[in-house]
Amino acid sequence: MPKYTARAAVPAIGKAEVKPQQEAGAVKEPSMPVLMPRQEQVIRTVKVTATGYTAGYESTGKHPSHPSYGITYSGVKVRRDKNTISTIAADPKLFPLGTILYVPGYGYGVVADTGSAIKGRKIDLYFSTTKQVYKEWGKKEVDVFVIKRGNGKCSEDMLRTLGKAIQTYKTVPASLLDEAV
């Protein structure tokens, strides 16, 4: 059984430098990265091995023509958004579906998927391409912050609500955590 640190100390948050992003020659609006959760929002901290996955054949065994391509175990579409919320695969015995995590260097994620190799203290973070997996993540040991324990379900409505709240507040507001998200 993994050891948990109740109400773990969360490092202080500094303002991140905001830079315009270039995409295909066009300048996009600068984005503000999400903020770490406040210490009182952290239920526990768990050290995990975090890897990356894609919707592609190399991770799921499914091709784009497959009817379940890009669909998680919970039934929601996979997503990666550094500025709001992303989907994560985890062992539901440790992190039930719907669990909200903050992963330093990745951002906020909701456990929406499982995986045959994702057992115990392992999580898989969704990325759009394998190039992004290798460039942005790879394989890391990381302390993840559990913000809310899931109830075994994850829905598109939940992800939309969380995404809008994080986009507005740059973090998950405490009032939202009190609701049945």
N, C-alpha and C positions, 0 to 999 in steps of 0.2 A: 504494500500500500504506500503510495507516495506521501511524503510529508508535506503538509501545508503550513504556510506562515499566515496566521490570521492577521488581517489588517496590516499587511506588509507596508513598510515605509516606501513611498514612491518618491523618486528623485524630484527635486525642484524643477519647474518648467521654465525654460528661457524662451524668449521670442526667437523664432526661426527667421532667417533672412529670406525675404520674398523676392524671387527673380522671375521675370517673364519667361515663359516657355516657348520654344520654337517648335513648330510642327509644319513640315512641308513648306517652309519658307514664310509662313504667316506667324505673326506674333499673337499669342493668346493672352488673355487676361492673367495677371499673376494669381497664383493660388496660395492659400494659406494652409499649411499643413495642420492636421488635427493636433490637439493638445492632449497630453497624457491625462488620465483621470486624476481627480483629486484623491488624496490619501483616504479620505473617509468613504470614497466610493469603491475602493478595492476590498472585495470580500476575502480573497486569498491570492497568494502568488504561487505559481507552480513552475518548476524548472522542466522544460520539455526540449526535445529535439525537433526543430522545425525545418521542414523541407518545402519545396514548391511543387505544384502540380498544374496541369493545364486540362482543358476539356478534350484534348487530342488523344489520338490512339496510343501514344507513348505512355500516357498516364491512366487512361480509362479503358483502352481497348476498343473504343468507339470511333467511327469515322463521322464526318459532318453529315452524311446521309442517314445515319442512324436516328430513329425517332427520339431517343433519349439523350442525344448528344448535347452536352452543356447543361444537363438537368441533374441536380444533386439528389441525394438519397431522400431528402425532405420534400423534393418536388419543385424547389425554386431554381431559377436560372443562376449559374455561376456568375460572379461579378468581382471586379477589382476596381476600387476607387480609393486612391490614397487620401482623398479629401472627405470621404464619407464612410462607407462601410463596404467590406469585402466578405466573401464566403470562405469558410475554413472547414477542412475535414478533420475529424478527431474521433477518438474512441468514445462512443456514447456512454460507456461505463464511467469514464472520468469526466467528460464534458458532454452532458446530454444535448441533443439538438436544441437550438435556440439559445444556448449559452453565449453571452456577450463577453468577448475577450479584448484586451488591448495588448498588442504585440509590439514591443519597441522596435522601431525600424520598419514596421509594416503598417501599423495603424489599428483601427478598430475592425473587428471581424465577428461574424456570427457563425457558430457551428451549424452548418446546414448539410454537411456531407460526412460520409464515413469512407473508409478505404480498407481493402484487404490487408495492406501492410501497416495500417495506422492503428496500432494497438498500444495500450498503456500510455506512457508519457511521450507520445509522438503526435505532432499535428502537421497537416499539409495545408499550405497557404496557396490560394488560387492566384494564378497569373495568366494573362492572355496567351503568351507564347513561351516556348521553351527557352528562347533567347533571353526573355525577361527573367525567367527562373534563375538562369545561370548568372546573368549580369547583376540583377538586383538582390538575389537572396542566396542561392546555393543550399547549404546545409549548416544550421547553426544550433548551438545550445543557447536557449534564451529563457529568461524568467517572464512568463506571461501573467498578466493581471486579470483575474476573474472579476468582472463588473456585475454580472447577473447570471445566476444559474438558470439554465433552460428547463423547460417543462417537457421536453421530448418532441417539440414541434417547432417548425420554422416556416413562415409564410412570406409571400411577396409583400403583403400588406405590412408585416413587421419590418422587413428590410426597407421598404419605402419610408415608413414612419421614422425609423432610426436614421436613415440617410438624410432626410430633411432636417431632423433635429441637429445632427452633427454638422451639416452644412451651415446651419444658422449659428450654432453656439460653439463650433469647433471642438466639441466634446459631447458626451452623453449627459443631458441634464438630469439631475437627481429626480425631478418630478416625473420624468419618463420612466425611470427605473422602478418607481413605485407602482406604475400602471402594469397591467398584464400585457406586455409588449408581445 
